[in-house]
């Protein structure tokens, strides 16, 4: 989805200024927000791509002015209500008014480290040959998406070259919509800076992104 979260390559937002010796959390509630999100994800109602899409769909004015973990918590409220674990009355009361739907899916504290260490691999077996090969010239699709996509807006409709095959992976676009994983080939695509940003690009700049096969056509 090309919304407030899609800031890569976009002008007008100033430079990125890393914080020296930045703490893991700036306040205690941020750690709790992360913990709540992980534990709620263990309920199994949604996948990683749906949770990302829930954050993307927050109102732009809120998204651009909110703290990082404000965004996480607001999206978590959406997901919990969407899947019936929490309703509006419970959110207003800040208290449960009915039993949870999946109490057996709780994530115990002593299982968190192993769960995080395991991660969530998204590589899958290929179901068909790759349509592109290293060295192929390709053009990315040019469409402003209302649904989830991992294609950055600044690279849409641009000419690039396949420089790597990343294997077959869960396709986020369909997975976020509840349409299944639909494993899809993933490629490294390299662009000249001038192709992306015109004559104002830094000289000799090249940018490489990972792009799924449905985003590409032969040039």
C-alpha positions in Angstrom: 0.0 0.0 0.0 1.4 3.4 -1.0 0.5 5.4 2.1 2.1 7.4 4.9 4.5 4.5 5.7 6.0 4.5 2.1 8.5 7.3 2.6 11.6 5.7 0.9 12.9 8.0 -1.8 10.4 10.7 -1.1 11.4 14.3 -0.7 10.3 16.8 1.8 10.8 14.9 5.0 14.4 15.9 5.7 17.4 13.7 6.5 17.4 10.6 8.7 19.1 11.6 12.0 20.2 8.5 13.9 20.0 8.9 17.7 23.4 8.3 19.4 23.3 5.5 22.0 19.6 5.1 21.3 17.9 2.9 24.0 15.9 -0.1 23.0 12.8 1.5 24.4 12.3 5.2 25.2 9.7 4.4 27.8 8.5 1.3 29.7 5.1 1.3 27.9 6.9 0.8 24.6 8.2 -2.6 25.7 4.8 -3.6 26.9 3.3 -2.6 23.5 5.8 -4.9 21.8 5.0 -7.7 24.2 1.3 -7.3 23.7 1.7 -7.3 19.9 3.8 -10.5 20.0 1.4 -12.3 22.4 -1.7 -11.3 20.5 -0.1 -12.5 17.3 0.4 -15.9 19.0 -3.4 -16.3 19.0 -3.1 -17.1 15.3 -5.9 -14.9 14.0 -3.7 -13.0 11.6 -0.3 -13.2 9.8 2.6 -10.8 9.6 1.3 -9.3 6.3 -2.2 -8.6 7.7 -0.6 -6.9 10.8 1.6 -4.7 8.6 -1.4 -3.8 6.5 -3.4 -2.8 9.6 -0.7 -0.3 10.4 -0.6 1.0 6.9 -4.3 1.6 6.9 -4.3 4.0 9.9 -5.2 7.6 9.0 -2.2 9.4 7.5 -2.4 12.4 9.8 -2.2 10.1 12.8 0.5 7.8 11.3 2.8 10.7 10.5 2.6 12.3 13.9 2.4 9.2 16.1 5.1 7.5 18.1 6.3 4.2 16.5 4.6 2.1 19.2 1.5 4.2 19.2 1.1 2.9 15.6 1.6 -0.7 16.8 -1.0 -0.4 19.5 -3.6 1.3 17.3 -3.2 -1.4 14.7 -3.4 -4.1 17.3 -6.7 -2.7 18.5 -8.0 -2.9 14.9 -6.9 -6.5 14.6 -8.3 -7.7 17.9 -11.6 -6.1 17.1 -11.7 -7.3 13.6 -11.2 -10.9 14.7 -13.6 -10.8 17.6 -11.2 -10.9 20.5 -12.1 -7.4 21.7 -15.1 -5.2 21.0 -15.7 -1.5 21.2 -17.4 -1.7 24.6 -14.4 -3.5 26.1 -12.0 -1.0 24.7 -14.0 1.8 26.3 -14.2 0.0 29.6 -10.5 -1.0 29.5 -11.6 -4.4 30.8 -12.7 -7.8 29.4 -16.5 -8.3 29.3 -16.5 -11.8 27.7 -14.1 -14.7 27.5 -11.4 -14.7 24.9 -11.8 -16.9 21.8 -8.5 -18.8 22.1 -7.4 -18.9 25.7 -5.4 -22.1 24.9 -3.1 -20.1 22.5 -1.5 -18.0 25.2 2.2 -17.4 24.9 3.9 -18.2 28.3 6.8 -16.0 29.4 9.2 -18.9 29.4 8.4 -19.7 25.7 9.1 -16.2 24.4 12.8 -16.5 23.8 12.4 -19.8 21.9 9.5 -18.4 19.9 11.4 -15.3 18.8 14.5 -17.3 18.0 12.5 -19.5 15.7 11.3 -16.5 13.8 8.8 -16.8 11.0 10.5 -18.1 7.8 8.6 -17.2 4.6 10.7 -19.2 2.0 8.6 -21.8 0.2 9.1 -24.5 -2.4 8.8 -23.2 -6.0 5.7 -24.3 -7.8 6.8 -23.1 -11.2 10.1 -21.9 -12.9 11.2 -18.3 -12.5 10.1 -16.1 -15.4 13.3 -13.9 -15.2 17.0 -14.5 -15.1 20.0 -12.5 -14.0 20.8 -9.8 -16.6 17.2 -9.5 -17.8 15.9 -5.9 -18.2 12.6 -5.4 -16.5 10.0 -2.7 -15.9 8.2 -2.5 -12.6 4.4 -2.2 -12.5 3.0 1.3 -12.2 -0.1 1.3 -10.1 -1.0 3.1 -6.9 -2.2 0.3 -4.6 -5.0 0.5 -2.0 -4.0 -3.0 -0.8 -0.8 -4.2 0.8 2.2 -4.3 -1.4 6.0 -4.5 -0.8 6.7 -2.5 -4.0 8.0 1.0 -3.0 6.3 3.8 -4.8 9.5 5.5 -5.9 10.4 2.4 -8.0 7.1 2.0 -9.7 7.1 2.1 -13.5 10.9 2.2 -13.7 13.5 0.2 -15.8 15.9 -2.0 -13.9 18.0 -5.1 -14.3 17.7 -8.5 -12.5 20.9 -8.9 -10.5 19.8 -11.8 -8.2 17.3 -14.5 -7.5 16.1 -14.7 -3.9 14.1 -17.9 -4.1 10.4 -18.4 -3.7 8.6 -16.8 -0.8 5.1 -16.1 0.6 3.5 -13.4 -1.6 2.6 -10.6 0.9 0.0 -8.9 -1.3 -2.3 -11.9 -1.2 -1.4 -13.1 2.3 -2.4 -9.7 3.8 -5.9 -10.0 2.1 -6.5 -13.5 3.4 -6.1 -15.1 0.0 -3.4 -17.5 0.9 0.4 -17.5 0.7 0.6 -18.1 -3.1 4.4 -18.6 -3.1 6.1 -16.3 -5.6 9.6 -15.8 -7.0 11.6 -12.9 -5.5 14.3 -11.0 -7.4 17.0 -8.4 -6.7 16.4 -5.6 -9.2 19.0 -2.9 -9.6 18.2 0.6 -10.9 20.4 3.6 -11.9 19.8 6.6 -9.7 18.8 8.8 -12.6 16.1 6.3 -13.6 14.5 6.7 -10.2 15.2 10.4 -9.4 16.2 12.0 -12.7 19.1 14.4 -13.2 19.1 15.4 -9.5 20.3 11.9 -8.4 23.8 11.6 -7.0 26.3 10.6 -9.8 26.9 6.9 -10.3 24.2 5.9 -7.7 22.6 2.5 -8.0 19.8 1.2 -5.9 18.8 -2.5 -5.5 15.5 -3.6 -4.2 13.8 -7.0 -3.7 10.7 -7.3 -6.0 8.3 -10.1 -6.4 7.6 -11.6 -9.8 4.1 -10.1 -10.3 5.6 -6.6 -9.9 7.8 -7.1 -13.0 7.4 -7.4 -16.8 10.1 -7.9 -19.5 11.4 -4.6 -20.8 
